[in-house]
């Protein structure tokens, strides 16, 4: 199980209505159901992964968040979760706006392209980095919008959403991100985890 799943679970109140966008094989959905007793739904682009989720008894539909969140009414969910997927969308701005339309709050996790290993790889090798959180080569990566933790903070100001809580993950160590430590967290964090609101 991904380390951020426990952090995401801690951010969600018991018995909430949750939508997991890009729910993969349903691992987070199962974990939330078991540990927080939530009413959870999922949306996943891969037909095969949707089938895996359904075989586990999870409620998942096949769809692309960029286009298919429109089917959900405003404030349908207490939380919408988007895990390590924002950078793979053609229009991240539309996706964020849709998350915050469909959910009262959203939890977004991003692999940090500002991490020192990524920077060092580019500097010394001159090639696109391959790391634990960015495991693909440049030619087969789903990531089309590289984003750092610092970029996400700027993004919140640009499209006007509130970052209610921001956390940095390094290995299994979690710490808070704020304006005074943003430079350091952007340099040393592998993953950014954000609880956002309209």
C-alpha positions as CSV (number, residue, x, y, z in Angstrom):
1,X,0.0,0.0,0.0
2,X,1.2,3.5,-0.9
3,X,2.5,5.5,2.1
4,X,0.2,8.4,1.3
5,X,-3.0,6.3,1.8
6,X,-2.7,6.5,5.6
7,X,-2.3,10.2,5.4
8,X,-5.3,10.6,3.1
9,X,-7.3,8.4,5.4
10,X,-6.4,10.7,8.4
11,X,-7.7,13.7,6.5
12,X,-11.2,12.1,5.9
13,X,-13.9,12.1,8.5
14,X,-15.8,8.9,9.3
15,X,-19.0,8.2,7.5
16,X,-18.2,10.7,4.8
17,X,-19.2,10.5,1.1
18,X,-16.0,10.0,-0.9
19,X,-15.1,9.9,-4.6
20,X,-11.8,8.4,-5.6
21,X,-10.8,9.7,-9.0
22,X,-8.4,7.5,-10.8
23,X,-9.0,4.8,-8.2
24,X,-6.7,2.2,-9.9
25,X,-7.3,-1.3,-8.4
26,X,-9.4,0.1,-5.5
27,X,-6.8,-0.4,-2.8
28,X,-7.4,3.1,-1.2
29,X,-11.2,2.6,-1.5
30,X,-11.0,-0.7,0.4
31,X,-8.8,0.9,3.1
32,X,-11.1,3.9,3.5
33,X,-14.2,1.6,3.7
34,X,-12.6,-0.6,6.3
35,X,-11.0,2.2,8.5
36,X,-13.4,5.1,8.1
37,X,-16.7,3.4,7.3
38,X,-17.2,5.8,4.3
39,X,-19.7,5.7,1.5
40,X,-17.1,5.6,-1.4
41,X,-17.4,5.5,-5.2
42,X,-14.6,5.4,-7.8
43,X,-13.9,6.5,-11.3
44,X,-11.1,4.9,-13.3
45,X,-10.0,5.2,-17.0
46,X,-8.7,1.7,-17.3
47,X,-11.4,-0.9,-18.1
48,X,-9.3,-3.7,-16.6
49,X,-8.8,-1.9,-13.3
50,X,-12.6,-1.1,-13.2
51,X,-13.2,-4.9,-13.5
52,X,-10.7,-5.5,-10.6
53,X,-12.6,-3.0,-8.5
54,X,-16.0,-4.5,-9.3
55,X,-14.7,-8.0,-8.5
56,X,-13.8,-6.6,-5.0
57,X,-17.4,-5.4,-4.6
58,X,-16.5,-1.7,-5.0
59,X,-18.7,0.8,-6.8
60,X,-16.6,2.1,-9.7
61,X,-17.4,3.5,-13.1
62,X,-15.2,3.7,-16.2
63,X,-14.4,7.3,-17.1
64,X,-11.9,10.1,-17.6
65,X,-12.0,12.8,-14.9
66,X,-11.3,15.5,-17.4
67,X,-14.6,14.9,-19.1
68,X,-16.8,12.6,-17.0
69,X,-17.0,14.4,-13.7
70,X,-19.7,16.5,-15.3
71,X,-22.2,13.7,-14.6
72,X,-22.0,14.3,-10.8
73,X,-24.1,17.1,-9.3
74,X,-22.5,20.0,-7.3
75,X,-21.4,19.0,-3.8
76,X,-22.2,15.3,-4.3
77,X,-19.3,14.2,-2.0
78,X,-17.7,15.4,1.2
79,X,-14.2,14.6,-0.3
80,X,-12.9,13.9,-3.7
81,X,-9.4,12.2,-3.8
82,X,-7.0,12.6,-6.8
83,X,-3.8,10.6,-6.1
84,X,-0.7,11.3,-8.2
85,X,-2.7,11.9,-11.4
86,X,-3.0,15.7,-11.8
87,X,0.2,15.9,-13.9
88,X,-1.2,13.4,-16.4
89,X,-4.2,15.5,-17.5
90,X,-4.2,17.8,-20.5
91,X,-6.1,20.5,-18.5
92,X,-5.3,20.3,-14.8
93,X,-7.1,23.5,-14.2
94,X,-10.4,22.0,-15.4
95,X,-9.9,18.9,-13.3
96,X,-9.2,20.9,-10.1
97,X,-12.3,23.1,-10.7
98,X,-14.4,19.9,-11.3
99,X,-13.1,18.3,-8.1
100,X,-14.1,21.3,-6.1
101,X,-17.5,21.5,-7.8
102,X,-18.3,17.8,-7.2
103,X,-16.8,17.7,-3.7
104,X,-16.9,20.1,-0.7
105,X,-13.1,19.4,-0.3
106,X,-10.5,17.6,-2.4
107,X,-7.3,15.8,-1.5
108,X,-4.7,16.0,-4.2
109,X,-1.3,14.3,-4.1
110,X,1.4,15.1,-6.6
111,X,4.9,13.7,-7.2
112,X,7.3,16.6,-6.6
113,X,9.4,17.4,-9.7
114,X,11.3,19.9,-7.6
115,X,12.9,17.1,-5.5
116,X,16.6,17.3,-5.3
117,X,17.1,13.9,-6.9
118,X,15.1,15.0,-9.9
119,X,17.2,18.2,-10.1
120,X,20.5,16.4,-9.7
121,X,19.6,13.8,-12.4
122,X,18.8,16.6,-14.8
123,X,22.0,18.5,-13.9
124,X,24.5,15.6,-13.9
125,X,23.0,13.2,-16.5
126,X,21.1,15.7,-18.6
127,X,18.2,13.2,-18.9
128,X,14.7,13.1,-17.6
129,X,14.8,11.5,-14.1
130,X,13.5,8.1,-13.1
131,X,12.8,7.9,-9.3
132,X,10.6,6.0,-6.9
133,X,7.7,8.5,-7.4
134,X,8.5,9.0,-11.1
135,X,9.2,5.5,-12.3
136,X,8.7,5.9,-16.1
137,X,11.1,6.9,-18.8
138,X,10.3,10.2,-20.7
139,X,8.9,8.3,-23.7
140,X,6.4,6.1,-21.8
141,X,5.4,8.4,-18.9
142,X,1.8,9.5,-18.4
143,X,3.1,12.8,-17.0
144,X,2.5,15.7,-19.4
145,X,2.5,18.6,-16.9
146,X,5.5,18.4,-14.6
147,X,4.7,20.1,-11.3
148,X,6.5,20.9,-8.1
149,X,5.1,21.6,-4.7
150,X,6.0,25.3,-5.2
151,X,4.1,25.2,-8.6
152,X,1.0,23.9,-6.8
153,X,1.1,26.7,-4.3
154,X,1.2,29.2,-7.2
155,X,-1.5,27.3,-9.0
156,X,-3.8,27.8,-6.0
157,X,-3.4,31.5,-6.3
158,X,-3.8,31.5,-10.1
159,X,-7.1,29.6,-10.2
160,X,-8.2,30.8,-6.8
161,X,-8.6,27.8,-4.5
162,X,-7.7,27.5,-0.9
163,X,-5.0,25.1,0.4
164,X,-6.5,24.1,3.8
165,X,-3.6,21.7,4.7
166,X,-0.4,20.9,2.9
167,X,1.9,18.0,3.8
168,X,5.3,16.8,2.5
169,X,6.2,13.1,2.3
170,X,9.8,11.9,2.4
171,X,10.1,8.1,2.7
172,X,7.5,7.6,5.5
173,X,8.2,10.9,7.2
174,X,5.4,13.5,7.0
175,X,5.7,17.2,7.8
176,X,3.7,20.4,7.3
177,X,4.4,22.8,4.4
178,X,4.0,26.5,4.8
179,X,5.2,29.7,3.2
180,X,8.3,29.9,5.5
181,X,9.6,26.4,4.7
182,X,8.3,26.1,1.1
183,X,11.8,26.3,-0.5
184,X,13.2,23.5,1.7
185,X,10.1,21.3,1.4
186,X,10.1,21.7,-2.4
187,X,13.7,20.6,-2.5
188,X,13.5,17.6,-0.2
189,X,9.9,16.2,-0.5
190,X,9.1,13.4,-2.9
191,X,5.4,13.9,-2.7
192,X,3.0,16.8,-1.8
193,X,-0.3,16.1,-0.3
194,X,-2.9,18.9,-0.3
195,X,-6.4,19.2,1.3
196,X,-8.0,22.0,-0.8
197,X,-11.3,23.9,-0.8
198,X,-13.1,26.3,-3.1
